[in-house]
């Protein structure tokens, strides 16, 4: 049986994932940030936070920070390493007003 703490962590992750599925990126970000504050060494909320940041606000810097924090906690995390590599290879969006 999972501990009460583990159950709260899982509820936070699940609630955030439901928000992501509904494309409520701001809500997902809020849920994942609160979950991270309660469980600072948890990896999964940070991985999902990076998704919410990239899909919703397109905040590459914050997504990169979330992925780097995952790697600080778990240096061998394949998902974070792969996602960070993809993020860093992806060109930045062109500024408005500039034409190719």
C-alpha positions as CSV (number, residue, x, y, z in Angstrom):
1,X,0.0,0.0,0.0
2,X,1.3,3.4,-1.0
3,X,2.1,5.9,1.8
4,X,-0.1,8.9,2.2
5,X,2.8,11.1,0.9
6,X,3.2,8.9,-2.2
7,X,-0.6,9.0,-2.8
8,X,-0.5,12.8,-2.7
9,X,2.3,12.9,-5.1
10,X,0.5,10.6,-7.5
11,X,-2.7,12.7,-7.2
12,X,-0.8,15.8,-8.1
13,X,0.8,14.2,-11.1
14,X,-2.5,12.8,-12.3
15,X,-4.3,16.1,-11.9
16,X,-1.6,17.9,-13.8
17,X,-1.8,15.3,-16.6
18,X,-5.5,15.7,-16.8
19,X,-5.0,19.4,-17.2
20,X,-2.4,18.7,-20.0
21,X,-4.9,16.4,-21.7
22,X,-7.5,19.2,-21.6
23,X,-4.9,21.6,-23.0
24,X,-5.2,23.7,-19.8
25,X,-1.5,24.4,-19.9
26,X,-1.6,27.2,-17.3
27,X,-3.6,25.0,-14.9
28,X,-1.1,22.1,-15.5
29,X,1.8,24.4,-14.8
30,X,0.2,25.5,-11.6
31,X,-0.5,22.0,-10.5
32,X,3.0,20.7,-11.3
33,X,4.7,23.7,-9.6
34,X,2.7,23.1,-6.5
35,X,3.5,19.4,-6.6
36,X,7.2,20.2,-7.0
37,X,7.1,22.5,-4.0
38,X,5.6,19.7,-1.9
39,X,7.9,17.0,-3.3
40,X,11.1,18.8,-4.3
41,X,13.0,15.6,-5.2
42,X,10.2,14.1,-7.4
43,X,11.2,13.7,-11.0
44,X,7.9,13.2,-12.8
45,X,6.3,16.5,-12.0
46,X,9.3,18.3,-13.5
47,X,9.1,16.2,-16.7
48,X,5.5,17.0,-17.1
49,X,6.0,20.7,-16.1
50,X,8.5,20.9,-19.0
51,X,5.8,19.6,-21.4
52,X,3.3,22.2,-20.1
53,X,5.8,25.0,-20.5
54,X,6.6,24.0,-24.0
55,X,3.1,23.3,-25.2
56,X,1.4,26.2,-23.4
57,X,3.6,29.2,-23.0
58,X,6.4,28.1,-25.3
59,X,8.7,29.1,-22.4
60,X,11.8,27.3,-23.5
61,X,14.1,28.7,-20.8
62,X,11.7,27.5,-18.0
63,X,11.3,24.1,-19.8
64,X,15.1,23.8,-20.0
65,X,15.4,24.6,-16.3
66,X,12.9,22.0,-15.4
67,X,14.7,19.4,-17.5
68,X,18.1,20.3,-16.0
69,X,16.6,20.0,-12.5
70,X,15.4,16.5,-13.4
71,X,19.0,15.7,-14.4
72,X,20.3,17.2,-11.1
73,X,18.1,14.8,-9.2
74,X,18.5,11.8,-11.6
75,X,21.6,12.3,-13.9
76,X,20.7,9.1,-15.8
77,X,17.1,10.0,-16.6
78,X,16.7,9.1,-20.3
79,X,13.5,11.1,-20.9
80,X,15.0,14.3,-19.5
81,X,18.3,13.9,-21.4
82,X,16.5,13.2,-24.7
83,X,14.0,16.0,-24.3
84,X,16.7,18.5,-23.3
85,X,18.8,17.4,-26.3
86,X,15.8,18.0,-28.6
87,X,15.0,21.3,-27.0
88,X,18.5,22.6,-27.4
89,X,18.7,21.5,-31.1
90,X,15.4,23.1,-31.9
91,X,15.8,26.6,-33.4
92,X,14.2,29.5,-31.5
93,X,11.0,30.9,-33.0
94,X,11.6,33.9,-35.2
95,X,10.7,37.2,-33.7
96,X,7.5,38.8,-34.8
97,X,8.0,41.3,-37.6
98,X,11.0,39.5,-39.0
99,X,10.6,37.6,-42.3
100,X,12.6,34.6,-43.4
